[in-house]
Amino acid sequence: MHRDLEAEMEKAGVDTLVVLGDSTRESPNLLYLVGAWLPRGGIYVKRVGQKPLLIVGEVDLEAAKRGKVGNVKTFDELGYSELVAKMDPTKARAAVVESVLRELGAKKVLISGKVEAQVAISLAGYLRRRGFRVATKIGVVERARMTKDSEEVEKIAEAGRATERAISEAIEVLRDASNREGKLSVEGRELTVGDLKQVIISCLAREGLKPIDEPIVAVGEASHDPHYPGYSEEVVRANKPIIIDVFPRRLDGYCFDCTRTVVVGRADKRLRELFEDVLEAQQIAMDMAREGVRASKVARKVCEFFEKRGHRTPLTKGAEPLREGFVHSVGHGVGLTIEEPPYISTVSKNVLRSGMVATIEPGLYYRGVGGVRLEDVVVVEKGGVRNLSKLEKALEL
């Protein structure tokens, strides 16, 4: 949470944090700290015990003032125009940062954010030459972001409700499709993956969300690949698995991630068994996850269950590469990205804490059969987890 930032800085042994970003869309750390969309980014400077400063270009000033940082200045206010007349722009920006750090009394500085590597390296080198100690530790802002306050959780939940409405609309199209000898059609033409994706994307747009990447609609045997996206021209067939995985972002940056697996018509015995195993594994993970539990223990418990059911997992011993069975982790954090700590895997170092938001998404994948994945987003609390996902989990439509 935001209130943890100074404590994380002190743990890292730094008195000042400098966060860079070419845009807040591409730099979740900068977006988290400033709370405003800045297309051209900016520089956030925070000294322990003092209020932060945000430096932006003139064109982004009004947008920046609508964010969380009260003290906003432009580069020109800090002398950038005069400096850039005498030196190259990268050095001029570094000189602006130096002047701010001098005024704050900074001594040991941590540079974070997302910019071209050369920009961060150049700034670090400049500051070192000017007598500052520049820390190399990373993760200060990321650790603060790992736990969410109630406002952040509600933003994620709102994104979830919109995401689930989009998936529901696609499922309704599947329910309403004509099924003649395994061929699905809508208004007299074959139903395609592109049709379903268009329904999902259109619904997200109405809800004010944008896909982080194209939704996954993986049909039939091809769904044995967990990241098979599904291609627009592919025809959707009855009695085969359909994995629908949607992961959009709100305009304020908060995300959601939801997956359902369905079959139009009748699933065969093998597919029903896989679905039941995945559903039970998900419940095992949810029953175990709570504050103070190691994420790796949750993942190991899921793997142990799957192995008892005859599926290979990351715990399975043997030299053979893991290409079938349970081939990925149990889950990952969700916030301003959909790939952030905590990571719920057998090798995770994360300990679950109240306020963490993460997916629980076990899956099973077999060539010749296809895949089954169910994914919910949960909030970790002291006594367990609260599920933000409300969408029904039913295999057959």
Backbone torsions as a table, in degrees:
resi	resn	phi	psi	omega
1	MET	NA	162.2	-179.1
2	HIS	-56.6	-36.4	-177.0
3	ARG	-67.6	-15.0	-179.7
4	ASP	-86.9	-6.1	-171.3
5	LEU	-61.0	-47.9	-177.9
6	GLU	-64.7	-38.6	178.3
7	ALA	-62.3	-39.9	178.5
8	GLU	-67.7	-36.2	176.1
9	MET	-63.3	-43.5	-179.4
10	GLU	-66.8	-37.9	176.3
11	LYS	-60.8	-37.1	-179.2
12	ALA	-79.8	-5.1	177.9
13	GLY	74.9	29.5	178.6
14	VAL	-120.6	149.3	178.0
15	ASP	-100.8	-15.5	-176.5
16	THR	-140.7	139.6	179.2
17	LEU	-114.5	131.2	174.5
18	VAL	-119.7	118.7	-178.5
19	VAL	-115.1	123.2	-177.9
20	LEU	-105.1	153.6	174.2
21	GLY	-164.6	131.2	175.5
22	ASP	-71.5	-25.5	172.7
23	SER	-161.8	153.4	177.8
24	THR	-71.2	-24.3	177.7
25	ARG	-63.0	-37.2	-176.7
26	GLU	-94.8	-8.9	-178.2
27	SER	-124.9	90.6	-177.8
28	PRO	-60.5	-31.5	178.2
29	ASN	-63.4	-43.9	178.7
30	LEU	-65.9	-43.2	178.4
31	LEU	-59.9	-43.1	-179.6
32	TYR	-58.2	-42.8	-173.6
33	LEU	-80.6	-33.1	-175.3
34	VAL	-98.6	-25.0	176.7
35	GLY	63.5	32.8	178.7
36	ALA	-148.9	149.5	176.2
37	TRP	-81.4	116.7	179.0
38	LEU	-121.0	97.8	-176.0
39	PRO	-57.8	-29.5	-179.9
40	ARG	-105.0	9.7	174.3
41	GLY	70.4	-155.4	-177.6
42	GLY	170.7	-169.7	178.8
43	ILE	-129.9	123.2	178.7
44	TYR	-103.1	130.5	179.9
45	VAL	-126.9	126.9	-177.6
46	LYS	-133.5	120.4	175.2
47	ARG	-101.0	136.1	178.3
48	VAL	-54.5	130.7	178.0
49	GLY	85.2	-1.5	-179.3
50	GLN	-127.9	159.3	178.3
51	LYS	-73.6	148.7	-177.5
52	PRO	-75.1	161.4	174.3
53	LEU	-121.1	138.5	175.3
54	LEU	-118.1	127.7	179.8
55	ILE	-110.3	126.0	-177.9
56	VAL	-137.9	167.7	171.1
57	GLY	-72.9	158.7	-177.3
58	GLU	-55.4	-38.7	-175.4
59	VAL	-67.2	-23.4	-179.4
60	ASP	-100.3	6.6	-173.5
61	LEU	-60.9	-48.7	-176.8
62	GLU	-64.6	-41.7	177.6
63	ALA	-61.8	-41.8	-179.0
64	ALA	-63.7	-36.5	-179.0
65	LYS	-68.1	-19.2	177.8
66	ARG	-84.2	-2.3	-178.1
67	GLY	-90.2	-156.8	-172.8
68	LYS	-87.1	-19.3	-173.5
69	VAL	-90.2	121.8	-178.1
70	GLY	-76.4	-32.7	-176.4
71	ASN	-99.1	99.8	-178.6
72	VAL	-118.3	129.5	177.2
73	LYS	-129.7	154.9	175.6
74	THR	-92.6	159.3	176.7
75	PHE	-57.8	-40.1	-178.4
76	ASP	-66.1	-35.7	176.3
77	GLU	-59.3	-29.6	-177.9
78	LEU	-96.7	13.2	171.6
79	GLY	91.2	14.4	-176.6
80	TYR	-62.0	-42.1	-176.5
81	SER	-59.9	-42.2	178.6
82	GLU	-66.6	-38.7	-178.4
83	LEU	-69.4	-40.8	-175.6
84	VAL	-69.8	-16.6	174.2
85	ALA	-73.9	-17.7	-176.2
86	LYS	-109.0	-18.5	-174.8
87	MET	-148.6	171.9	-178.6
88	ASP	-70.4	156.9	-173.9
89	PRO	-57.2	-39.2	-178.7
90	THR	-62.7	-43.5	179.7
91	LYS	-69.0	-36.6	179.0
92	ALA	-63.0	-42.2	177.7
93	ARG	-64.2	-40.6	178.5
94	ALA	-62.4	-38.8	178.6
95	ALA	-65.7	-35.8	175.6
96	VAL	-62.5	-47.0	178.5
97	VAL	-60.4	-42.7	179.7
98	GLU	-58.1	-45.2	-178.2
99	SER	-62.5	-38.1	177.4
100	VAL	-65.0	-44.9	-179.6
101	LEU	-63.3	-38.8	177.5
102	ARG	-61.2	-44.0	-178.8
103	GLU	-64.2	-34.7	-179.7
104	LEU	-79.1	-13.8	-176.7
105	GLY	77.1	27.5	-178.3
106	ALA	-69.8	146.6	177.0
107	LYS	-126.3	-49.0	-179.8
108	LYS	-116.5	118.1	-168.5
109	VAL	-116.2	139.9	172.2
110	LEU	-112.7	128.4	177.9
111	ILE	-101.7	129.4	-178.5
112	SER	-136.2	-177.9	177.1
113	GLY	110.6	-165.9	-176.6
114	LYS	-137.9	103.1	175.7
115	VAL	-141.6	178.1	173.6
116	GLU	-58.1	138.4	-175.9
117	ALA	-53.6	-39.5	-176.6
118	GLN	-62.8	-32.0	179.8
119	VAL	-65.6	-48.0	180.0
120	ALA	-65.9	-42.2	179.6
121	ILE	-62.3	-43.3	-179.8
122	SER	-62.8	-43.8	179.4
123	LEU	-64.1	-44.3	179.7
124	ALA	-60.4	-44.3	179.3
125	GLY	-63.5	-42.5	179.3
126	TYR	-60.1	-47.8	-177.7
127	LEU	-65.3	-38.3	177.2
128	ARG	-61.9	-43.1	179.7
129	ARG	-65.1	-24.5	179.9
130	ARG	-92.2	8.8	171.4
131	GLY	99.6	1.3	177.9
132	PHE	-85.2	149.6	169.3
133	ARG	-90.3	124.3	-178.4
134	VAL	-110.5	118.8	-177.3
135	ALA	-75.6	149.5	178.9
136	THR	-104.7	-6.1	179.1
137	LYS	-66.8	147.2	177.4
138	ILE	-122.1	167.2	172.0
139	GLY	102.6	0.8	-177.6
140	VAL	-62.1	-52.2	-179.4
141	VAL	-70.0	-39.3	179.8
142	GLU	-58.9	-40.2	179.5
143	ARG	-67.6	-36.9	176.1
144	ALA	-65.0	-37.5	-178.9
145	ARG	-70.8	-18.5	-173.4
146	MET	-62.1	-32.4	176.7
147	THR	-107.1	141.7	-175.4
148	LYS	-111.7	144.4	173.2
149	ASP	-83.8	177.5	-173.6
150	SER	-63.6	-33.4	178.7
151	GLU	-66.8	-42.1	178.1
152	GLU	-65.0	-42.5	179.9
153	VAL	-60.7	-40.3	-179.6
154	GLU	-67.3	-36.3	176.4
155	LYS	-63.1	-42.0	177.8
156	ILE	-65.4	-41.9	179.2
157	ALA	-62.9	-40.4	177.9
158	GLU	-63.9	-41.2	175.1
159	ALA	-60.9	-36.5	179.2
160	GLY	-65.4	-42.0	-179.7
161	ARG	-63.5	-40.1	178.3
162	ALA	-68.5	-40.5	178.4
163	THR	-60.4	-44.3	-177.8
164	GLU	-69.7	-30.6	174.5
165	ARG	-65.7	-37.4	179.2
166	ALA	-65.9	-43.9	177.5
167	ILE	-64.1	-41.0	179.5
168	SER	-60.6	-39.2	178.8
169	GLU	-63.8	-40.2	178.1
170	ALA	-65.5	-39.8	179.3
171	ILE	-65.7	-36.3	177.5
172	GLU	-64.7	-37.1	175.8
173	VAL	-60.8	-42.2	178.6
174	LEU	-64.5	-41.9	179.9
175	ARG	-62.5	-39.5	-174.1
176	ASP	-83.9	-10.2	-176.8
177	ALA	-66.6	145.8	174.5
178	SER	-74.3	135.8	-178.3
179	ASN	-119.5	104.0	178.9
180	ARG	-119.6	107.3	179.4
181	GLU	54.4	42.3	176.4
182	GLY	85.4	-3.5	178.7
183	LYS	-100.6	123.5	-179.3
184	LEU	-95.2	136.5	178.8
185	SER	-141.4	152.7	176.5
186	VAL	-129.5	123.7	-179.5
187	GLU	53.0	40.5	173.1
188	GLY	83.6	2.8	177.0
189	ARG	-127.8	155.5	-176.3
190	GLU	-62.7	138.9	178.3
191	LEU	-79.2	130.7	-178.8
192	THR	-116.5	165.3	174.5
193	VAL	-58.9	-39.2	178.6
194	GLY	-59.8	-36.8	177.5
195	ASP	-61.0	-45.6	-178.0
196	LEU	-67.7	-41.0	178.8
197	LYS	-63.4	-38.3	179.7
198	GLN	-65.0	-39.2	176.2
199	VAL	-59.5	-46.6	-178.3
200	ILE	-63.7	-49.3	-176.1
201	ILE	-65.6	-38.7	178.8
202	SER	-64.5	-41.8	179.0
203	CYS	-65.4	-43.6	177.9
204	LEU	-59.1	-41.5	179.6
205	ALA	-61.7	-42.3	177.8
206	ARG	-62.8	-31.5	-177.9
207	GLU	-85.7	-3.6	179.6
208	GLY	82.9	22.4	178.5
209	LEU	-114.6	153.2	175.7
210	LYS	-123.8	138.0	176.2
211	PRO	-63.4	135.5	172.9
212	ILE	-66.2	-38.1	172.8
213	ASP	-146.8	170.1	-178.4
214	GLU	-59.1	134.7	178.6
215	PRO	-55.8	149.2	174.4
216	ILE	-87.7	125.7	169.3
217	VAL	-132.1	92.2	-175.0
218	ALA	-104.0	122.9	-171.1
219	VAL	-114.8	136.3	171.8
220	GLY	70.8	-150.0	-174.8
221	GLU	-61.0	-28.4	-179.5
222	ALA	-62.0	-21.4	-179.3
223	SER	-71.6	-0.4	175.2
224	HIS	-68.7	-16.2	174.1
225	ASP	-91.7	115.1	-174.5
226	PRO	-58.2	-26.2	-177.2
227	HIS	-110.9	18.2	175.8
228	TYR	-67.9	120.6	-172.0
229	PRO	-77.4	-25.9	-169.6
230	GLY	81.4	132.4	-177.1
231	TYR	-110.9	146.2	-168.6
232	SER	-52.7	-38.7	-174.0
233	GLU	-78.7	-10.0	-177.1
234	GLU	-68.0	138.8	-178.7
235	VAL	-89.5	137.1	178.7
236	VAL	-86.3	127.9	-178.2
237	ARG	-110.7	153.2	174.6
238	ALA	-76.5	160.8	173.4
239	ASN	65.6	16.6	179.8
240	LYS	-125.3	152.6	179.7
241	PRO	-67.4	142.8	174.4
242	ILE	-129.6	111.1	176.8
243	ILE	-94.2	122.6	177.4
244	ILE	-115.3	115.8	-176.5
245	ASP	-126.5	117.0	-174.4
246	VAL	-124.1	130.8	-175.3
247	PHE	-141.9	84.3	-176.7
248	PRO	-99.3	175.9	179.5
249	ARG	-130.5	138.7	172.7
250	ARG	-73.7	168.4	178.1
251	LEU	-64.5	-26.8	178.0
252	ASP	-86.8	2.6	173.5
253	GLY	103.8	-17.9	-175.7
254	TYR	-77.4	143.3	-168.0
255	CYS	-116.9	172.7	171.5
256	PHE	-147.8	166.0	-177.2
257	ASP	-153.5	118.9	-176.0
258	CYS	-141.8	137.3	178.0
259	THR	-133.0	137.9	170.9
260	ARG	-132.7	150.0	175.2
261	THR	-118.7	127.4	-177.6
262	VAL	-135.0	163.3	174.5
263	VAL	-133.7	130.6	172.7
264	VAL	-86.9	115.9	-177.4
265	GLY	103.2	-130.8	-175.4
266	ARG	-116.5	129.7	173.2
267	ALA	-85.5	145.9	177.2
268	ASP	-75.1	170.9	-174.3
269	LYS	-58.0	-43.8	-178.4
270	ARG	-61.2	-43.4	-178.9
271	LEU	-67.4	-38.5	177.5
272	ARG	-64.0	-39.2	177.9
273	GLU	-63.1	-43.3	178.2
274	LEU	-61.5	-43.5	-179.9
275	PHE	-60.7	-45.6	-179.4
276	GLU	-63.9	-38.6	178.7
277	ASP	-65.8	-41.7	179.8
278	VAL	-66.3	-42.9	179.7
279	LEU	-61.3	-42.7	179.5
280	GLU	-68.5	-39.5	178.6
281	ALA	-62.4	-40.6	178.4
282	GLN	-61.8	-41.4	179.7
283	GLN	-67.1	-37.4	176.5
284	ILE	-59.0	-45.4	179.7
285	ALA	-63.2	-42.4	-178.6
286	MET	-68.0	-35.9	179.1
287	ASP	-67.8	-29.8	-175.9
288	MET	-89.5	-33.0	-174.5
289	ALA	-69.0	129.8	176.6
290	ARG	-169.6	172.0	179.9
291	GLU	-57.5	134.8	176.3
292	GLY	91.1	-9.9	-178.8
293	VAL	-88.6	137.5	175.8
294	ARG	-69.5	133.7	179.5
295	ALA	-59.9	-33.9	-179.8
296	SER	-65.1	-31.3	178.6
297	LYS	-67.9	-38.3	177.1
298	VAL	-62.4	-45.6	-179.1
299	ALA	-64.6	-41.5	-179.8
300	ARG	-63.9	-38.5	179.2
301	LYS	-61.9	-42.1	177.5
302	VAL	-63.4	-44.3	-179.9
303	CYS	-62.3	-42.0	179.6
304	GLU	-62.1	-39.9	177.5
305	PHE	-63.7	-47.8	-179.5
306	PHE	-60.6	-40.3	-179.2
307	GLU	-65.0	-36.2	175.6
308	LYS	-63.1	-27.3	178.9
309	ARG	-89.8	4.9	174.2
310	GLY	91.7	14.3	-179.3
311	HIS	-102.5	142.0	174.3
312	ARG	-77.3	148.1	-177.8
313	THR	-142.1	176.8	175.4
314	PRO	-59.2	-17.1	178.2
315	LEU	-87.3	-14.5	-176.0
316	THR	-64.2	128.2	-179.5
317	LYS	-80.0	150.0	179.6
318	GLY	136.6	153.8	-175.3
319	ALA	-81.3	-16.9	-175.9
320	GLU	-65.5	134.5	176.1
321	PRO	-61.3	145.7	-178.7
322	LEU	-85.2	103.1	-178.9
323	ARG	-118.8	-11.3	177.1
324	GLU	-135.1	160.9	-177.0
325	GLY	95.2	-137.7	178.2
326	PHE	-96.9	101.4	-166.6
327	VAL	-106.2	1.2	-179.0
328	HIS	-134.1	-175.1	-178.2
329	SER	-78.6	172.7	179.6
330	VAL	-78.0	-31.5	-178.4
331	GLY	-179.1	179.8	-177.5
332	HIS	-153.4	161.4	179.1
333	GLY	-68.3	155.2	177.5
334	VAL	-133.0	133.5	177.9
335	GLY	-168.1	-110.4	174.8
336	LEU	-83.1	-7.0	169.4
337	THR	-138.5	172.8	175.0
338	ILE	-109.9	15.2	174.9
339	GLU	-138.9	76.2	-179.1
340	GLU	-142.3	163.2	177.5
341	PRO	-62.0	152.0	5.8
342	PRO	-81.8	148.5	175.2
343	TYR	-102.1	124.9	-178.0
344	ILE	-101.1	86.4	-178.0
345	SER	-140.3	169.3	-178.3
346	THR	-67.9	-18.0	-179.0
347	VAL	-110.3	7.5	-178.3
348	SER	-65.6	143.6	174.9
349	LYS	-99.4	-1.3	-175.5
350	ASN	-76.6	140.8	170.3
351	VAL	-106.8	131.0	-177.0
352	LEU	-68.1	137.5	179.7
353	ARG	-132.8	151.2	178.4
354	SER	-55.9	135.2	-179.7
355	GLY	97.9	-13.1	174.8
356	MET	-69.7	142.8	177.9
357	VAL	-121.8	127.4	-174.8
358	ALA	-149.5	159.8	173.0
359	THR	-84.3	151.4	166.2
360	ILE	-121.8	107.2	-169.7
361	GLU	-141.2	64.9	174.5
362	PRO	-66.2	155.8	178.3
363	GLY	-156.9	157.1	176.6
364	LEU	-130.9	140.7	-171.4
365	TYR	-141.3	128.6	-179.3
366	TYR	-141.4	134.1	174.2
367	ARG	-63.4	143.9	-179.7
368	GLY	83.2	-12.3	179.9
369	VAL	-119.8	-53.8	-174.5
370	GLY	119.8	-158.2	-176.6
371	GLY	-130.2	162.4	172.7
372	VAL	-135.5	125.3	173.8
373	ARG	-139.1	137.6	174.4
374	LEU	-126.1	129.8	-174.6
375	GLU	-134.8	121.7	174.1
376	ASP	-119.9	160.9	174.9
377	VAL	-112.3	128.8	-176.1
378	VAL	-124.2	155.9	172.5
379	VAL	-107.6	127.9	178.6
380	VAL	-77.0	131.6	176.1
381	GLU	-129.5	173.5	-175.1
382	LYS	-58.8	-43.8	-175.0
383	GLY	-96.7	5.2	-178.8
384	GLY	157.2	-148.2	176.4
385	VAL	-125.6	151.6	174.3
386	ARG	-109.5	124.8	-175.6
387	ASN	-85.0	120.2	176.9
388	LEU	-83.9	-10.8	-178.0
389	SER	-92.2	128.1	-177.4
390	LYS	-115.7	-3.2	-173.8
391	LEU	-70.7	135.3	-178.5
392	GLU	-55.8	146.5	174.8
393	LYS	-116.0	90.6	179.0
394	ALA	-131.2	130.0	-175.4
395	LEU	-72.8	-53.2	-172.8
396	GLU	-94.2	132.7	178.1
397	LEU	-95.4	NA	NA
